[in-house]
């Protein structure tokens, strides 16, 4: 059964969340905190599966807690709960490691649905770790293991592109190719943060030329293809969220491959509530995609 910690300075919110978790048999609340310093302490002490945490807290805010705890390699999944509607602040929270966001006032159905999705994610991670451990114990050679990893990554990439509705796009082939290049070169992937997008695209262009592929074109054309494809993916995910906010693919990809603030902006744009659509960041998309592939490796 999943273990929870609830951190909120409002005792009513803590009681409501605890009641929902217990009533719907979602897990056990092992501790609570009403301020940021105590919250950080009990997370590190209890190491819960899931932390439900307010953004604005006395003594230390939720983002600071997540940043510190994540830096210590804690494996808890974070669900942020807040009334804050500032898109930049919410985007920052996702950047530092929250997996899902629940808006106040508390909606029982939303809380139950989000927790169920998070529990599925936790169970999936544990399954992958068990499989990895079994493979290591069986003594599979490093060469076979690398082949299996590459094959798994290829299948995962195809599935993700299909889920995003972009599998047949030319830009998706560019995205999958560059992800393959990065995943096969540990040093290059390690330096991704400091590498300019133009350098990555020139590397991809060079790879295409070496392979004698006519679709290589210049790196600016490659960038345009990828930008259109990532934009289409965001639009597709936003449309899913508008149709059904609890859609599995929307919940998974809206925060893992994009900044949720940008997906929300795209949703508002589609609805006609905003003049501008969500921002496209190809490098950020690639980085997030690689993280997702590593989690499924």
GICORNOR-V241300 format. One record per pair of residues at least 12 apart in sequence whose ideal C-beta (glycine too) atoms are under 6 Angstrom apart, sorted by the first residue. I is the first residue (numbers start at 1). J is the second residue. D is the distance in Angstrom with one decimal. If there is no record, write none. Layout:
i;j;d
I;J;D
I;J;D
This chain:
i;j;d
1;27;5.3
1;28;5.8
2;27;3.6
2;49;4.4
2;50;5.9
2;119;5.5
3;28;5.8
3;30;5.0
3;48;4.3
3;49;5.0
4;21;5.7
4;27;5.2
4;29;4.7
4;48;5.8
4;50;5.1
5;31;5.1
5;42;5.8
5;43;5.9
5;48;4.5
5;51;5.0
6;29;5.8
6;32;5.0
6;52;4.9
7;33;4.6
7;39;3.9
7;53;4.4
8;54;4.3
9;34;4.9
9;57;5.7
9;58;5.6
14;32;5.2
16;106;5.3
17;52;5.7
20;108;5.9
20;111;5.2
24;112;5.3
26;115;5.1
30;46;5.1
31;46;5.4
35;57;5.8
35;58;4.4
35;59;4.5
36;57;4.2
36;59;4.7
36;60;2.7
36;65;5.5
37;59;4.6
37;60;5.4
39;65;5.6
40;65;4.9
43;69;5.4
48;76;5.5
49;122;5.3
50;77;5.1
50;118;5.8
51;76;4.9
51;78;5.1
52;79;4.9
52;81;5.9
53;80;5.9
54;81;5.6
54;82;5.8
55;80;5.7
55;82;3.7
55;84;5.2
63;93;5.4
63;96;5.5
66;78;5.5
66;96;5.1
66;97;4.9
67;96;4.7
70;97;4.6
77;99;5.3
77;118;5.3
77;122;6.0
78;97;5.9
78;98;4.5
79;100;4.8
80;93;5.4
80;98;4.4
80;101;5.0
81;102;4.8
83;104;4.4
87;261;3.9
90;261;5.4
91;259;4.5
91;261;3.9
94;255;5.5
94;259;6.0
94;260;5.3
100;114;5.0
102;114;5.8
113;246;4.8
117;251;5.1
149;297;5.4
153;183;5.9
153;293;5.2
156;293;5.6
156;296;4.8
157;176;4.9
163;249;5.2
164;233;4.0
164;236;6.0
165;236;4.2
166;229;5.1
166;232;5.6
166;233;5.0
169;229;4.6
170;225;5.1
171;225;4.0
171;226;4.6
171;228;5.7
171;229;2.8
172;229;5.4
174;222;5.5
174;225;5.7
174;226;5.1
175;226;6.0
178;204;5.0
179;289;5.9
197;282;5.9
197;283;4.8
201;219;3.8
201;222;5.2
201;223;5.5
202;219;5.0
205;219;4.7
226;282;5.4
227;280;5.7
230;280;5.3
230;282;5.8
230;285;5.1
231;280;5.1
234;258;5.7
234;266;5.4
234;278;5.6
237;250;5.9
237;253;5.2
237;254;5.5
238;263;5.4
238;266;3.8
238;267;4.5
238;270;5.8
241;267;5.6
242;267;5.5
256;292;5.8
257;288;4.9
262;278;3.4
262;279;5.1
263;278;5.9
265;278;4.2
266;278;3.7
